[in-house]
Amino acid sequence: VEEGLKSKQWYQRRVRVNAEYGADVLITTHNLITLTGFASWLTDIEILSLLFSAIIHDVEHTGTTNNFHICTGSPLTIMYNDRSVLENHHISTAYRYLEQADCNPFDKLSKDDFREMRGIVVEAVLGTDMSAHFTQIKNMQNALFSPSSTQKDIAAFFSVNRNTAMTLVLHCADISHPTKPWELHKTWTDNLMEEFFKQGDKETALGIPQLSTLQQTGDPYSRKPSWFY
């Protein structure tokens, strides 16, 4: 997986997502479930699945968005039929790694446990697609803040929707850098902006609409939107 996060084929122009970022999301996920007591509500397989999801959730990322892949008709878009292109690729790549010799740390799991783990991983990583963000927020608000909701209702919701709860934890960890110390947040933000600028340059070169809304012309930082900070 670490090789996939550093692979020259995928990451020679990749700024934000690298092995360090994968480690950051893994540690954040671990902190979220331990410091809140959430881990005590999960089974061992669910904890393992969630932490594995954090490790692989951006493996072999291309440094461009799903919309970029769709608009350029990339091979990944064709393979995954325009649906959560990168997220599907991350999952598929990770499980292909597991098929390599001596690369599957889960080979001692029972078939049922492995199948359960894979189901959680697939749902959690697909849930990091930002196109689902506002739907996730709305669902959470309806469950947590409805005037008629009681603590019992909320507990029942998460008991029934365990995978949904785990998916939200991973999504929160993935976009959590604004909650962290300023220097760390600024580092990730600057890297993300650089990634967007590079995509903007590609869009200009290809003559396609500006999907990222950013171009690296002149002083790129003069065009940095304040809402990123």
Secondary structure as the mmCIF struct_conf table of DSSP 4:
data_model
#
loop_
_struct_conf.conf_type_id
_struct_conf.id
_struct_conf.beg_label_comp_id
_struct_conf.beg_label_asym_id
_struct_conf.beg_label_seq_id
_struct_conf.end_label_comp_id
_struct_conf.end_label_asym_id
_struct_conf.end_label_seq_id
HELX_RH_AL_P HELX_RH_AL_P1 GLU A 2 LYS A 6
HELX_RH_AL_P HELX_RH_AL_P2 LYS A 8 TYR A 11
TURN_TY1_P TURN_TY1_P1 GLN A 12 ARG A 13
BEND BEND1 ARG A 16 ARG A 16
BEND BEND2 ASN A 18 ASN A 18
HELX_RH_AL_P HELX_RH_AL_P3 ALA A 19 LEU A 35
TURN_TY1_P TURN_TY1_P2 THR A 36 THR A 36
BEND BEND3 GLY A 37 GLY A 37
HELX_RH_3T_P HELX_RH_3T_P1 PHE A 38 TRP A 41
BEND BEND4 LEU A 42 LEU A 42
HELX_RH_AL_P HELX_RH_AL_P4 ASP A 44 ILE A 56
TURN_TY1_P TURN_TY1_P3 HIS A 57 GLU A 60
BEND BEND5 GLY A 63 THR A 64
HELX_RH_AL_P HELX_RH_AL_P5 ASN A 66 THR A 72
TURN_TY1_P TURN_TY1_P4 GLY A 73 GLY A 73
HELX_RH_AL_P HELX_RH_AL_P6 PRO A 75 TYR A 80
TURN_TY1_P TURN_TY1_P5 ASN A 81 ASP A 82
BEND BEND6 ARG A 83 SER A 84
HELX_RH_AL_P HELX_RH_AL_P7 VAL A 85 LEU A 98
TURN_TY1_P TURN_TY1_P6 GLU A 99 GLU A 99
BEND BEND7 GLN A 100 GLN A 100
TURN_TY1_P TURN_TY1_P7 ALA A 101 ASP A 102
TURN_TY1_P TURN_TY1_P8 PRO A 105 LYS A 108
BEND BEND8 LEU A 109 LEU A 109
HELX_RH_AL_P HELX_RH_AL_P8 LYS A 111 LEU A 126
TURN_TY1_P TURN_TY1_P9 GLY A 127 THR A 128
HELX_RH_3T_P HELX_RH_3T_P2 MET A 130 ALA A 132
HELX_RH_AL_P HELX_RH_AL_P9 HIS A 133 PHE A 145
TURN_TY1_P TURN_TY1_P10 PRO A 147 SER A 148
HELX_RH_AL_P HELX_RH_AL_P10 GLN A 151 VAL A 160
HELX_RH_AL_P HELX_RH_AL_P11 ARG A 162 ASP A 174
TURN_TY1_P TURN_TY1_P11 ILE A 175 ILE A 175
HELX_RH_3T_P HELX_RH_3T_P3 HIS A 177 THR A 179
BEND BEND9 LYS A 180 LYS A 180
HELX_RH_AL_P HELX_RH_AL_P12 TRP A 182 LEU A 206
TURN_TY1_P TURN_TY1_P12 GLY A 207 GLY A 207
BEND BEND10 LEU A 211 THR A 213
BEND BEND11 GLY A 218 GLY A 218
HELX_RH_3T_P HELX_RH_3T_P4 PRO A 220 ARG A 223
HELX_RH_3T_P HELX_RH_3T_P5 SER A 226 PHE A 228
#
